[in-house]
Amino acid sequence: MALSTWLAFFAASWAISISPGPGAIASMSAGLNHGFKRGYVTIFGLVLGIWTQLLIVGVGLGALVAASSTAFTVVKWLGVAYLVWLGIAQWRAPARPMVAVSDSGMSVSQRSMILRAWMINVVNPKGTVFLLAVVPQFMNLSQPLLPQYLTIGATLAFTDMVVMAGYTALAARVLGALKDPSHIRAMNRTFGSLFVLAGSLLALFKRAG
């Protein structure tokens, strides 16, 4: 990949990462509920989800999802159901004082947090279609594809880890100010509503004709 091509993709990847979506909501939710240090684990799951999406596109399954109405619909509604389920769970989360979260032996393991974040990015056909539309524009088909996919995957991972760290840190700063259970409950319901909203927007997403 030529340096000029990579620089163009690097700029595009920042826009991709910064744009609000389920990943940003998940990062802020993790920062709010677990603080920055523990909540940052969620970002690794989001990156793994991006790499999985890129792998799907690379082996051609992404084209199937984009072209097959049935495959697209199945994946889309799996994503909708998962986001709505996350929203309901966040809405109903107990209003525990969050200042002691890191000391109380959270019942949610790091593995579960990573898996949850991975699922958010994987069951999102919008991401697959987006990668199908964007990635080919930066690839040289006359050159080996694997190094180019690895470069793209590393670039997306870097920008996402930086941007999502910002979202996580922003929410974690709010965490220290939340003492009253009513405030905590309101924040839980806010993020729960955002997850449901993200699922609703995904339900409206249609395959390009």
C-alpha positions as CSV (number, residue, x, y, z in Angstrom):
1,M,0.0,0.0,0.0
2,A,1.4,3.3,-1.1
3,L,2.1,5.9,1.7
4,S,-0.3,8.4,0.1
5,T,-3.1,5.7,0.0
6,W,-2.5,4.8,3.6
7,L,-2.6,8.4,4.8
8,A,-5.9,8.8,3.0
9,F,-7.2,5.7,4.7
10,F,-5.7,6.8,8.1
11,A,-7.7,10.0,7.8
12,A,-10.9,8.1,6.9
13,S,-10.4,5.7,9.8
14,W,-10.5,8.5,12.3
15,A,-13.9,9.7,10.9
16,I,-15.1,6.1,11.0
17,S,-14.1,5.7,14.7
18,I,-15.3,9.1,15.9
19,S,-18.7,8.8,14.3
20,P,-21.2,7.8,17.1
21,G,-22.5,4.3,17.0
22,P,-23.0,1.2,19.2
23,G,-19.3,0.9,19.8
24,A,-19.1,4.5,21.3
25,I,-22.2,3.7,23.4
26,A,-20.6,0.5,24.6
27,S,-17.3,2.3,25.5
28,M,-19.1,5.1,27.5
29,S,-21.3,2.5,29.2
30,A,-18.2,0.5,30.3
31,G,-16.5,3.7,31.5
32,L,-19.6,4.7,33.4
33,N,-20.1,1.3,35.1
34,H,-16.5,0.1,35.6
35,G,-14.2,3.2,35.5
36,F,-11.5,3.7,32.9
37,K,-9.0,1.0,33.8
38,R,-11.5,-1.8,33.8
39,G,-13.8,-0.4,31.2
40,Y,-11.0,-0.1,28.7
41,V,-11.1,-3.9,28.3
42,T,-14.3,-3.4,26.3
43,I,-12.3,-1.8,23.6
44,F,-10.4,-4.9,22.9
45,G,-13.7,-6.7,22.2
46,L,-14.7,-3.9,19.8
47,V,-11.4,-4.2,17.9
48,L,-11.8,-7.9,17.7
49,G,-15.2,-7.3,16.2
50,I,-13.8,-5.0,13.6
51,W,-11.1,-7.5,12.7
52,T,-13.9,-10.2,12.4
53,Q,-15.8,-7.9,10.1
54,L,-12.7,-7.3,8.0
55,L,-12.1,-11.1,7.8
56,I,-15.6,-11.6,6.7
57,V,-15.2,-9.0,4.0
58,G,-11.8,-10.4,3.0
59,V,-13.0,-14.0,2.5
60,G,-16.0,-12.9,0.5
61,L,-18.7,-13.6,3.1
62,G,-19.4,-9.9,3.3
63,A,-20.4,-9.9,-0.3
64,L,-22.9,-12.6,0.4
65,V,-24.4,-10.7,3.3
66,A,-24.6,-7.6,1.1
67,A,-26.0,-9.4,-1.9
68,S,-28.3,-11.9,-0.2
69,S,-31.5,-10.4,1.2
70,T,-32.1,-13.4,3.5
71,A,-28.5,-13.4,4.9
72,F,-28.6,-9.7,5.4
73,T,-32.0,-9.8,7.1
74,V,-31.0,-12.6,9.5
75,V,-27.8,-10.8,10.5
76,K,-29.5,-7.4,10.8
77,W,-32.2,-8.7,13.1
78,L,-29.7,-10.6,15.3
79,G,-27.9,-7.3,15.7
80,V,-31.2,-5.4,16.5
81,A,-32.2,-8.0,19.1
82,Y,-28.8,-8.0,20.7
83,L,-28.6,-4.2,21.0
84,V,-32.2,-4.0,22.4
85,W,-31.4,-6.7,24.9
86,L,-28.3,-4.8,26.0
87,G,-30.5,-1.7,26.4
88,I,-33.0,-3.4,28.5
89,A,-30.3,-5.0,30.7
90,Q,-28.7,-1.5,31.2
91,W,-32.0,0.1,31.9
92,R,-32.8,-2.5,34.6
93,A,-29.3,-2.4,36.1
94,P,-29.3,-1.8,39.9
95,A,-28.3,1.7,41.0
96,R,-25.2,0.6,43.0
97,P,-22.7,3.3,44.2
98,M,-20.1,3.2,41.5
99,V,-17.1,4.6,43.5
100,A,-16.5,1.1,44.9
101,V,-16.9,-0.8,41.6
102,S,-13.3,-1.7,41.2
103,D,-13.1,-3.0,44.8
104,S,-16.2,-5.1,45.0
105,G,-15.3,-8.0,42.7
106,M,-17.6,-7.3,39.9
107,S,-19.7,-10.3,38.8
108,V,-19.0,-9.3,35.1
109,S,-15.7,-10.9,34.1
110,Q,-13.3,-9.3,31.7
111,R,-14.0,-12.1,29.3
112,S,-17.7,-11.4,29.3
113,M,-17.0,-7.7,28.7
114,I,-14.8,-8.5,25.7
115,L,-17.3,-11.0,24.3
116,R,-20.2,-8.5,24.7
117,A,-18.2,-5.8,22.9
118,W,-17.2,-8.3,20.1
119,M,-20.8,-9.2,19.6
120,I,-21.8,-5.6,19.2
121,N,-19.5,-5.1,16.2
122,V,-19.9,-8.5,14.7
123,V,-23.7,-8.7,14.4
124,N,-23.8,-5.4,12.6
125,P,-24.3,-5.9,8.8
126,K,-24.1,-2.1,8.4
127,G,-20.4,-2.4,9.4
128,T,-19.9,-5.2,6.8
129,V,-21.5,-3.3,4.0
130,F,-19.6,-0.2,5.0
131,L,-16.2,-2.0,4.9
132,L,-17.3,-3.5,1.5
133,A,-17.9,0.0,0.2
134,V,-14.8,1.7,1.7
135,V,-12.0,-0.8,1.9
136,P,-11.7,-1.6,-1.8
137,Q,-11.2,2.0,-2.6
138,F,-7.8,1.9,-0.8
139,M,-6.6,-1.5,-2.1
140,N,-4.3,-2.2,-5.0
141,L,-5.6,-5.5,-6.5
142,S,-2.4,-5.9,-8.5
143,Q,-0.5,-6.3,-5.2
144,P,-0.7,-9.0,-2.6
145,L,-3.9,-8.5,-0.6
146,L,-2.9,-10.0,2.8
147,P,-0.4,-7.3,3.7
148,Q,-2.9,-4.6,2.7
149,Y,-5.7,-6.2,4.8
150,L,-3.2,-6.4,7.7
151,T,-2.3,-2.8,7.3
152,I,-6.0,-1.8,7.2
153,G,-6.8,-3.9,10.2
154,A,-4.0,-2.4,12.3
155,T,-4.9,1.1,11.3
156,L,-8.6,0.6,12.2
157,A,-7.5,-1.0,15.5
158,F,-5.2,1.9,16.4
159,T,-7.7,4.7,15.7
160,D,-10.6,2.8,17.4
161,M,-8.5,2.2,20.5
162,V,-7.6,5.8,20.8
163,V,-11.1,7.2,20.1
164,M,-12.9,4.7,22.3
165,A,-10.4,5.4,25.1
166,G,-11.6,9.0,24.9
167,Y,-15.2,7.9,25.1
168,T,-14.4,5.6,28.0
169,A,-12.4,8.2,29.9
170,L,-15.2,10.8,29.4
171,A,-17.8,8.5,30.9
172,A,-15.4,7.4,33.7
173,R,-14.9,11.1,34.7
174,V,-18.7,11.2,35.2
175,L,-18.4,8.2,37.4
176,G,-16.7,10.0,40.2
177,A,-19.4,12.6,40.4
178,L,-22.2,10.0,40.7
179,K,-23.0,9.4,44.3
180,D,-26.8,9.5,44.5
181,P,-28.6,6.3,43.4
182,S,-31.1,8.4,41.5
183,H,-28.4,9.9,39.4
184,I,-26.9,6.4,38.7
185,R,-30.3,5.1,37.8
186,A,-30.8,8.0,35.4
187,M,-27.5,7.3,33.7
188,N,-28.2,3.6,33.4
189,R,-31.5,4.4,31.8
190,T,-29.9,6.9,29.5
191,F,-27.4,4.4,28.2
192,G,-30.1,1.7,28.0
193,S,-32.2,4.0,25.9
194,L,-29.2,4.7,23.6
195,F,-28.6,1.0,23.1
196,V,-32.3,0.6,22.2
197,L,-32.1,3.6,19.9
198,A,-29.0,2.1,18.2
199,G,-31.0,-1.1,17.6
200,S,-33.9,0.8,16.2
201,L,-31.7,2.7,13.8
202,L,-30.1,-0.6,12.7
203,A,-33.6,-2.0,12.1
204,L,-34.2,0.9,9.7
205,F,-31.0,0.3,7.8
206,K,-31.6,-1.1,4.4
207,R,-29.3,-2.9,2.0
208,A,-28.1,-0.7,-0.9
209,G,-30.0,-1.5,-4.0
